[in-house]
Amino acid sequence: MYGGGNTFEEVKTDSFSQEDPIKLAEFEARIERGEKIEPSDWMPQLYRKQLIRMIEQHGHSEIIGALPEGTWITRAPGFKRKMALMAKVQDEVGHAQLLYSAAETLGKSREQMIDDLITGKSKYSNIFNYPTFTWADCCFISWLVDAGAIVNQLANAKGSYGPYCRALDRICAEESFHLKYGHHCVIYLASGTQKQRDMFQEALNRWWPPMMHFFGPADKISIHTQVLMKWKVKMGTNDDMRNQFLDMYVPKIWELGFTIPDSQLKKNSETGRWEYTEPDWEEFKRVINGDGPCNKERLEVRRIAEERGKWVREAMKAPNQKYVSPLA
Amino acid sequence: MSNNAATIELLYKMADDQLILGHRNSEWTGFGPILEEDIAFSSMAQDKIGHSLALYTILEQLGERAPDTVAFTRKANQFHNCILTELPNGEYDFSLIRHFLFDTAEALRFELLKNSSFEPLAQVARKVRGELRYHTLHANTWIKQLGVATEESVSRLQGSLNVAIPYALGIFEESPFEKELITSGIFAGEHELKALWINKVEEVIGETNLQLPDWKLQTPILGGRIGKHSEYLQLLLDEMSEVFNIDPTAEW
């Protein structure tokens, strides 16, 4: 999963006007030529700041996103699902590790990032502030939230910052398995008993609005950040990403015989773009600012895990510990 | 025929151990003290559940029910895992100590089984022992580090070790078939395994500031092998089968 790579905070684009104009021009020329920027290269402060924020939020989305699905590992029905879900959620935690490492190359430590997550200073993907009531909710995330994340991540993998792009390449390769796993689970629910079909339809009804929110506010109300597009930090507009997702997955959902809870949803054959009921952006803002169904719970779980593990981290720093060389 | 009953008993207790401890390990997903430990416990959980599936699959070939049915529909008193595996995770120190004590025994068990006269089990053992090397390597690395690091880490590990040892001795609860297993060359028996285990545990703990209790004064906590469990197992099983039991005939 899971990260959108979408940052929803306003960027002060005038803050790079004090940068050295020659260096800035070289930097922009490199990006224009399709070169990757590496950790030791010169970069504008705004670029560094924005990337840290974006990669960090993506990392947070992975570990917080592991919670709503992780809670179903112990309840997954049958060996096949249990083993696959464990492996999938483990991948997500692994992605957090990769992403935090990528963000660390820009000068912020993992500890600082996790502190900022727990205090609410930095955000994570809004969709994980919603609860997973049933196994079908878990299947929705595995299939469709991961699908949405792949749309974003494939775009961001073509960005300009080398370590983030390389992390995303690896992440996307794993995500493609998650997507297959999630789709497989949903196919079984769709072709199963009436109860199983109902379970997924109910999950779809619950998760569709947050799924539409997932790609961020509509272009007409979001802040345009030309400079971030030019620097290949942001690779596509929110509406483009949303449209791409709808294009790829709405037909698949319909194919399985489910109803998407939006009577306005249809593809305009002239523009080639999807039309839909405008998502409730007030709710989106409310939830991202802390007032969603699970915000408190998610951060509390993370805080408790950090607190309970503190003695282990302290012990790892102890001077009298022996280094045990790995045998393998 | 009696050989068959002996083999079935052996396979069930091993498979149930792996399933239940794998389940407990998986509960660490998202909650580890550091991300790397989250990932490590999740890896070991996957291995263990995979090992249990391999053993349940042999059982199915011997005429027992399908792995999903066996794992997801039995009641606690039909499980043969040792009680150590079903205890709640507690804090990381308890999970680590349990992982160390159990996997040391499990790695030795599969070492003994690699030449079992029961070929399907020998085959699984030869494959699994390679994976278990990483489990014991992981456990030993952490025990050796945390067992000397800080006052708190040593005292936490010591406390958990004291609690876990009597349960760990329950791993070696003998079955009515010990003699048959030994004479038919299927398995060297719990008695021999326990002796090897004590040596190995002493060797690793000897490199730390932790103290082992006097083995002679310990009373093993038994019962798991004959279906007498703590109250925690049924709760674990209820959770594990929650979705499966919505409709056990459905395909998920």
Interface residues (C-beta under 8 A of the other chain):
Chain A: I63 A66 L67 G70 W72 I73 T74 R75 A76 P77 G78 F79 R81 K82 M83 M86 A87 V89 Q90 V93 G94 A96 Q97 Y100 W135 C185 Y188 L189 G192 T193 K195 Q196 V301 A305 R308 G309 K310 W311 V312 R313 E314 A315 M316 A318 N320 Q321 K322 V324 P326 L327 A328
Chain B: H23 S26 E27 T29 G30 F31 G32 P33 I34 L35 E36 E37 D38 I39 S42 S43 A45 Q46 I49 G50 L53 P67 D68 A71 F72 E91 Y92 R133 Y134 L137 N140 T141 K144 Q145 L146 V148 A149 T150 E152 S153 R156 E207 L236 E239 M240 E242 V243 F244 I246 D247 A250 E251 W252
